[in-house]
């Protein structure tokens, strides 16, 4: 009887793992530039760009990449807002996305004045 019960529990666990949802949420950092992606499955609900420190006039944008190849701009340049938490100064920009992206693609943010800095988060199952 115990073997049957353990077998049933194991089958349920394996089924749950096999059908668990993918997660679009993730973070990435490239020096002072950061990205936060919020979503479920391959659907992205929101993207947040961060910059360490305060910088007047800082702007950020979001793009889609496959491997190291640029695909297209997801959201254009947007001014960032200054904030401070526990003595840490930062700039922040948010975009509502509400869109599905391909498996293994990357959403990346870049910030004006920080050429060569591209913070990315991978979208995967």
N, C-alpha and C positions, 0 to 999 in steps of 0.2 A: 504494500500500500504506500509506504514512504517513497519507494522508487518511482511509482506512478506520479505522486504528488510533486516530487523533485523534477521529474520530467516535464510535467505541466508548467511548473514555475519557470524552468529553463526555457521552454518554448515561448512563454509569454514575454520573458525578458528579451530573447532574441528577436521576436516580432516587434517589440517596442523599439529596439535599437535599429532594426532594419528600416522601420518606417518613421524614425524620428525626423523632425523637420530640419531643414537646412537653416543656417543662420547668416544673415547679411550683416549683423552687427560686428564691429571690429574697430581697431584703432591703428594708427601708424604715426611715425615721427621721423623727421629728417632735420636734425639740428633744432632750431627754434620753431620750426613749422610742424604743426600736428593736425591730424584728421581723426574724427570720430564719426562712425557710421552706425545708425540705428535702424533696425528692420528685422524681418523674419522671413524665412525661406530665402528666395533670391530677390525678394522685394525690399527696396530701401525706402524707408519712411522719411528719414532726415539725415543730412550731412552737416557736420560742424567743423569749421576750420579754426585753429588756434595759433597764436603767435606769442612766444614768451616775451614779456615786457610790453611797455606801451610805445606805440609809434603812431603819431598823428598822420592821418591820411592813408593808413594801410588798407589795402584791398585784397580780396581773395577770390578765386574762381575754382570750379570743380570740373574735372574732365574724366573721361573713361579711357582706359588703356587695356590692351590685350597683350600680355607679355611686356615687351618694351616698346610696343607700337601704339602711338597715339591713335584713338578712334574718333572722338568728337568731344566738343565742349558740352557738358551736361547743364551747367549754370554759369552765367557770365560774371564779370567782375562785380563785387559787392563790397561796400565799405565795411570795415570791421569796427566793433564797439569795444571801448576800453572797459576793463573790469579788474577787480582785485578780490582775492579770497585768501584769508590767513596770511596776509602780507605778501602774497605772490601777485605780481602785476601781469596782465595778459590782454590780448586782443582776441575778439571772438566774432565769427560770422556764422549764421545758420541758414540753411535752405530746406524747405519742405520739398521732397522729391516725389514720393508715392509712385515709384516706377520699378519694374522688374528688370534685372540685368543678367547677362549671360554668366553661366558657371565659369569660374576661374578668371573672370575679368577683374579689373582693379579700378576703384574710384580714387582719384588723386586730387589734392588741393595744392595750389601754388599761391604764394603771397607776393604782391608787388614789392620790388626792391630786394628780393631774396632769390635772385636768379640761380638756377641749378639746384634749388631745394624743392623737392617734390615728395610730400608725405602721402602715402597710399595705404589703402585697406583692401584686402582681397575679398571678393564676393565668391563664396563657394558653398557647396552642399555640405 
